Amino acid sequence: MEEFAFLAPARLVLLVVPVALLVGYLLLQARRRRYALRFTTIELLDSGAPDKPGWRRHVTALGLVLAVVVATMAFAKPVIAGESLESTKLIVLAIDTSISMEAEDVLPSRVDAAREAAKVFLDTVPEGVAVGVVGFDGIARELIAPTTRLDAVRRIIDGSIGRSGLGEGTAIGEAVFLGLEAIESTVANAPDDAPPVDDAPGTIVLLSDGDTTMGRPNDEAASAARSAGIAVHTIAFGTDSGTIVDPAGGGTVPVPVNEVALETLARQTGGQALTAATADQLSDVYEGLGQSVTVEREQVEVADWFAGAALSLLTLAGVGSLVWFGRLP
């Protein structure tokens, strides 16, 4: 949706000039009318001036005033702002597939809700944006390389993200490193006729509920992402009351969410740190991220349009005055 604004709104104070011109014109017309009625009669006016200009005089004057109004708006640097510029063409979804994602504090389970929400994310991605998926528990695995074929990405998410694919350990740092490699490889292997990419060719969206327990630490991954100019947006998913069945047997194990670690990772890379405690909240978070990481607000200055309109109005007023009265206004 486009929005209209001015880069130099203070200059709109000059609109007092055309307003003053209009008021002065109206006062002059009223004075002229009173003067005519004072020294003659309506019958004499009608017989002595059968070809009075009437509405034509007002049209040319109004055209001149409108031209000044539009020219003043052009001087204030009008812009149109809209969601029209894709800020990234490449996204890697990193989804936690550790045992803790089996917790049912989010129904039907954390991992099942994550799978469905990831597909909601894909629905928000504009055409032409490539999406890849990384799954991570004790190790990180590239489930699908970034591709614009989002139907294939959906199939991979459906087939690979679920309770049957959960493993022990959490390697958040390794997931970030693998995401960076996927972005670098995709950019390096882009066809020669592909459009050039910006300094930050992609972004990583990482969902997890826990701490890094295996692989390289988060700080090391954050440093690598920062050096590559890649933002890592994190989603801390679940509640502090989450539990799972103890893999070793004998009761349950609490699996609270570590929001601080994920927030730190996002902050260190310039990404957003988000949280979700329900399936609906996660879908909303993913939907918002899908729009924010792929669309950027762009301002286009349209002062030329207003200048052209002002020139057109001025020209029409001049032509009308020449045709009707044989002079310029």
C-alpha positions in Angstrom: 0.0 0.0 0.0 1.5 3.3 -1.0 1.7 6.3 1.3 2.1 9.9 0.5 4.4 12.3 2.4 6.8 15.3 2.0 10.5 15.3 2.6 10.4 19.1 3.3 7.0 19.6 4.9 8.1 23.0 6.4 8.0 24.5 2.9 4.3 23.9 2.8 4.0 27.2 4.8 4.3 28.9 1.4 0.8 27.8 0.7 -0.2 31.0 2.3 0.8 32.7 -0.9 -1.9 31.1 -3.2 -4.4 31.4 -0.3 -3.6 35.1 -0.1 -4.0 35.4 -3.9 -7.4 33.7 -3.8 -8.6 35.9 -0.9 -7.3 39.0 -2.7 -9.1 38.0 -5.9 -12.4 37.4 -4.1 -12.1 40.8 -2.3 -11.3 42.5 -5.6 -14.4 40.9 -7.3 -16.6 42.0 -4.4 -15.3 45.5 -4.5 -15.7 45.7 -8.3 -19.3 44.5 -7.9 -20.1 47.1 -5.3 -18.6 49.8 -7.4 -20.6 48.8 -10.5 -23.8 48.8 -8.5 -23.1 52.2 -7.0 -22.8 54.1 -10.3 -25.2 52.3 -12.6 -28.1 49.9 -12.6 -28.3 46.2 -13.5 -30.3 47.0 -16.7 -27.5 49.4 -17.9 -24.9 46.8 -17.0 -26.6 44.2 -19.0 -27.2 46.4 -22.1 -23.8 48.1 -22.0 -21.7 45.0 -21.4 -23.4 42.1 -23.2 -20.2 40.2 -23.6 -18.8 40.4 -20.1 -16.3 37.6 -19.4 -18.3 36.1 -16.4 -17.2 32.6 -15.5 -14.3 32.6 -18.0 -12.4 35.3 -16.0 -12.8 33.2 -12.8 -11.6 30.0 -14.5 -8.3 31.5 -15.6 -7.8 33.1 -12.2 -8.6 29.7 -10.5 -6.1 27.9 -12.8 -3.4 30.4 -11.9 -4.0 29.9 -8.1 -4.1 26.1 -8.5 -0.8 26.3 -10.4 0.8 28.1 -7.5 -0.6 25.6 -5.0 0.8 22.6 -7.0 4.1 24.3 -7.6 4.4 24.9 -3.8 3.7 21.2 -3.1 6.5 20.3 -5.6 8.9 22.6 -3.7 8.1 20.6 -0.6 9.5 17.4 -2.2 6.6 15.0 -2.3 7.3 11.3 -2.1 5.4 8.1 -2.4 6.3 5.3 0.0 5.3 1.8 -0.7 6.3 -1.8 -0.2 7.9 -2.2 -3.5 11.6 -3.1 -3.0 12.6 -6.6 -2.1 15.4 -6.3 0.5 16.6 -9.9 0.3 16.2 -12.7 -2.3 17.5 -15.5 -0.1 16.3 -16.9 3.3 17.5 -19.9 5.3 15.0 -21.3 7.8 16.9 -23.1 10.7 14.5 -25.2 12.7 15.4 -27.0 16.0 14.9 -30.7 15.8 16.2 -31.6 19.2 14.4 -33.9 21.7 13.1 -30.9 23.7 10.9 -30.0 20.7 8.8 -33.0 21.6 7.3 -31.0 24.6 3.5 -30.6 24.5 3.3 -27.3 26.3 2.5 -26.1 22.7 -0.2 -28.3 21.2 0.1 -30.8 19.6 3.8 -30.4 20.2 6.5 -27.8 19.7 7.9 -29.5 16.6 4.5 -30.1 15.0 3.5 -26.4 15.6 6.9 -25.3 14.2 6.4 -27.4 11.1 2.9 -25.9 10.4 4.1 -22.3 11.1 7.1 -22.7 8.8 4.6 -23.4 6.0 2.7 -20.2 7.0 6.0 -18.4 6.6 6.4 -19.7 3.0 2.9 -18.3 2.2 4.2 -14.8 3.0 7.3 -15.0 0.9 7.1 -13.1 -2.4 7.6 -14.8 -5.7 11.3 -15.0 -6.7 12.7 -15.3 -3.1 14.7 -18.5 -2.6 14.2 -20.4 0.7 16.4 -23.1 2.2 15.9 -25.2 5.3 18.4 -26.4 7.9 17.4 -28.8 10.7 19.6 -29.0 13.8 19.9 -31.1 17.0 23.3 -32.4 18.0 24.4 -31.6 14.4 23.1 -29.3 11.7 21.8 -30.7 8.4 20.9 -28.9 5.2 17.4 -30.3 4.4 17.1 -28.4 1.2 19.3 -25.8 -0.5 17.8 -22.4 -1.1 15.3 -22.6 -4.0 12.5 -20.5 -5.4 10.5 -23.7 -5.8 8.6 -23.2 -2.5 6.4 -26.3 -3.2 9.5 -28.4 -2.8 10.4 -26.6 0.4 7.0 -27.4 1.8 7.3 -31.1 1.0 10.7 -31.2 2.7 9.3 -29.5 5.8 6.4 -31.9 5.9 8.7 -34.9 5.5 11.6 -33.9 7.6 10.3 -31.8 10.5 8.4 -34.0 13.0 8.7 -36.1 16.1 10.2 -39.1 14.3 13.2 -37.0 13.3 14.2 -35.5 16.7 17.7 -36.1 18.0 19.7 -35.4 21.1 21.7 -32.2 21.7 21.3 -28.6 20.3 23.9 -27.1 17.9 22.6 -23.6 17.3 26.0 -22.3 16.3 26.5 -25.0 13.8 23.0 -24.3 12.3 24.1 -20.6 11.8 27.4 -21.7 10.2 25.5 -24.1 7.8 23.0 -21.3 7.0 25.9 -19.0 6.1 27.4 -21.7 3.9 24.1 -22.2 2.1 23.8 -18.5 1.4 27.4 -18.2 0.2 27.1 -21.3 -2.0 23.8 -20.1 -3.6 25.2 -16.6 -4.4 28.4 -18.1 -5.8 26.6 -20.5 -8.0 24.0 -18.0 -9.3 23.8 -17.8 -13.1 25.8 -15.1 -14.9 22.6 -13.3 -15.9 21.3 -13.1 -12.4 20.9 -9.6 -11.0 23.7 -8.4 -8.6 23.1 -8.9 -4.9 23.6 -6.4 -2.1 26.3 -6.7 0.6 23.8 -8.7 2.6 22.5 -11.2 0.1 20.3 -13.2 2.5 19.1 -13.7 6.0 18.7 -16.6 8.5 15.5 -17.2 10.5 16.3 -19.6 13.4 13.7 -21.2 15.7 14.8 -23.0 18.8 13.7 -23.6 22.4 17.0 -24.2 24.1 20.7 -23.7 24.7 23.7 -24.7 22.5 25.0 -27.9 24.0 27.1 -29.1 21.1 29.3 -27.7 18.3 30.7 -24.2 18.0 29.3 -21.6 20.4 26.8 -19.0 19.5 29.3 -16.1 19.9 31.5 -17.6 17.2 28.6 -18.1 14.9 27.4 -14.5 15.5 30.8 -13.2 14.7 30.8 -15.1 11.4 27.3 -13.9 10.5 28.3 -10.3 11.3 31.4 -10.5 9.1 29.2 -11.8 6.3 26.6 -9.0 6.8 23.9 -11.6 7.4 21.3 -10.9 10.1 20.1 -13.9 12.2 16.5 -13.5 13.3 15.7 -15.7 16.3 12.4 -17.1 17.6 12.4 -18.5 21.1 9.5 -21.0 21.0 7.8 -22.7 23.9 7.1 -22.0 27.6 9.0 -22.4 30.8 6.6 -25.2 31.8 7.6 -27.5 29.0 8.6 -31.1 29.8 9.5 -34.2 27.9 9.8 -37.9 28.9 13.3 -38.6 30.2 15.1 -40.5 27.4 16.9 -42.5 30.1 13.6 -43.4 31.7 12.1 -42.6 34.9 9.8 -39.5 34.8 9.9 -36.2 33.0 12.6 -33.6 32.3 11.9 -29.9 32.2 12.8 -28.1 29.0 12.3 -24.4 29.6 13.0 -21.9 26.8 16.3 -19.9 26.9 15.2 -16.6 25.5 18.3 -14.8 26.6 20.7 -16.8 24.5 18.6 -16.4 21.4 18.1 -12.7 22.0 21.9 -12.3 22.3 22.5 -14.1 19.0 20.0 -11.9 17.2 21.3 -8.7 18.7 24.9 -9.5 17.9 24.0 -10.0 14.2 21.5 -7.1 13.8 18.5 -9.4 13.7 15.2 -9.4 15.4 14.7 -11.4 18.7 11.1 -12.8 18.8 9.2 -15.1 21.1 6.2 -17.3 20.7 4.4 -19.4 23.4 1.6 -20.8 21.3 1.1 -22.2 17.8 -1.0 -19.2 16.8 1.7 -16.8 18.1 4.4 -18.6 16.2 2.3 -18.4 13.0 1.9 -14.7 13.6 5.6 -14.3 14.2 6.6 -16.2 11.1 4.0 -14.2 9.0 5.4 -10.9 10.2 9.0 -12.0 9.6 8.1 -13.2 6.1 7.0 -9.7 5.3 9.7 -7.8 7.1 12.7 -9.7 5.7 11.6 -9.7 2.1 10.0 -6.3 1.7 11.5 -2.9 2.3 9.9 0.5 2.4 11.0 2.5 -0.6 10.5 6.3 -1.1 10.2 7.7 -4.6 10.3 11.4 -5.0 7.5 12.7 -7.3 8.2 16.4 -7.3 8.5 16.2 -11.1 4.9 15.1 -11.3 3.7 18.1 -9.3 6.0 20.5 -11.3 4.5 19.1 -14.5 1.0 19.5 -13.2 1.7 23.1 -12.2 3.2 23.9 -15.6 0.1 22.4 -17.3 -2.3 24.4 -15.1 -0.3 27.6 -15.8 -0.3 26.9 -19.5 -4.1 26.2 -19.6 -4.7 29.4 -17.7 -2.6 31.4 -20.1 -4.1 29.9 -23.2 -7.6 30.5 -21.9 -6.8 34.1 -21.1 -5.3 34.6 -24.6 -8.3 33.0 -26.4 -11.0 34.7 -24.3 -9.5 38.1 -23.5 -6.5 38.5 -25.9 -4.0 38.9 -23.1 -2.2 36.9 -20.5 -3.7 36.8 -17.0 
